[in-house]
Amino acid sequence: QVEVVESGGGLVEPGGSLSLSCSASGNRLSIHGMGWFRQAPGKQREFVAVHGRGGVTNYADSVKGRFTISREDAETTVTVSLQMGGLKPEDTAVYYCYAARNKNYWGKGIQVTVSS
């Protein structure tokens, strides 16, 4: 079992920056990748970014150049951070972190609101 816990988020004005963090418990060698999806009201959950082992990263076109994902591995915890810049109202969503092991383990989600 892997426990995934998100932190950060909140309210920010358009053009501002915000950081999300996510920690997954478990042996770092058993967690293949960690990343983020988001779900806006009335829309389907969509991919945002992923960080795999070996430093491989991938981003949705809508966030490329604005978001940066980074990963830190400890013995029993893996943490990913999502640095979000140039935020737009359309980035408003609940952001969900996941950790990929034998299956995907999901966090409960955290609200990000971009509004003036």
Steps between C-alpha positions, in 0.01 A plus 500: 500500500623850416369809676494815287461840668483837323569843646509858379240649273267786576394824336726702272448787258544453125866513408604387844688195620417212727670181610353158568673217680418132519655227709460129447599248762680192381836376393635741240602214277145374477344829389550535127352842440310777669297774348196719494159505339236767545126527472313823444127531579292325236805361322681168485818441694800587283871432510728782616853370555698191592846428633639155451813333622811609319382859483256456213227763509196566286250784499162575353524751216282740697760535778831463316731787575295605801508197732804309622492163674785379716552185703695414814553139607566402860530147633132458582340809348483649153400865465405691189453873481312690233611858456227690317563839345313731266176364641181552305136475606474183292755337731234505771433140597541235763849361454556131570836340560568137415778253563553212260607170647320178416203728439430870534439629852319831525487784749177666607559810290574861579325814376677758287302813416628769265287809527521873552 
